[in-house]
Amino acid sequence: MFVFASSICSEIPQTLQFSKPTNIKTFSSIQPPHYFSSTSIRFSIRTRVPFSARIFLCHAKSGTNESLNIQVLSPTLLEDPHIVYLMEHGMTIDQVRTIMRRFPAFFRYSLEGKIKPLVEFFLEFGVPKEQILIILAKRPRLCALSLSKNIKPTVKFLESLGVDKKQWAKAIYRFPALLTYSRQKINESVDFLHELGISDESIGRILTRFPNIVGCSVEDNLRPTATYFRSLGVDVGALLLRCPQIIGLSIEANIKPVTEFFLEKGYTLEEIGTMISRCAMLYAYSLTETMVPKWDYFMTMDYPKSELVKFPYYFGYSLEQRIKPRYARMKSSGRRLALNRLLSPSSSNFEKVLKMKNKGIAG
């Protein structure tokens, strides 16, 4: 539990209000309060440490007797030009605190020589200012890299592999760590994609849509996942072109449970492979929150199970906003549509489909 306590400093005993400033200190000898309320905080003080505090960042596990750690940001730290620059551009105190925790060296880098040029570089790529702040909070170590010797050459190298220049903003925001990898690491992923028979042009599209693939281990993640999909009779190269993020899923946590779910429902491995080839996102859906409720409702819809092999996209539609209302409307019309004709049309086109069916035109 974190408590932002600048608004309750007046409630803290005056014996804690000393004049000597500090930057950041941790006081592990302060025992946690039994409760937090809007009017008081109770501490048991064993050690007196002088400080002049404006902001308290308190951390303790609720309901435990573990020591309460307090981080104090002094007025001098709040006047640090790095923090002033970031907060002037819209960064919150929580984001500043995240950077301080993840990469304290950030505040030792030149604001004019490192941080501002990196921000301007991202702006040139079309990254919105608010996303730049999130990128810095996610990956503050980017500021440790040389813009001219590391980041720009990496960008140029990725563009030579076919990464879409117009999509750089999205790619960087999705996976800022992409700019920190060496050519050797990037080439390992590229070579693996070549092994799958994917063309250079298509590799560029995959890197654009799923830059996280560079961060996956070829031997520990990518190759075992590809082998698993092949065991289902799936063309892995074609699968990645349609849904590249599927290769980043965990076999044990994401993929096998879904396969076992369909096996338990009576589908064969060949049928499951067909479903995955048509709709790879099946493995990205939550089994308990998405797959099970929609399966249970499907069993009330008077369709044969083979309908899901033909149209596995069923699981991608909203149960409450799309599936149930569409099915009820179809039933009330006295007509019957194939599952894809029921769910895939837009709202206006769905009514047209029903009317055409009423005239005996649509199948």
Summary of the structure (lengths in Angstrom):
residues: 363
radius of gyration: 27.8
end to end distance: 58.4
largest distance: 86.7
contacts: 985
relative contact order: 0.05
helix: 64%
strand: 6%
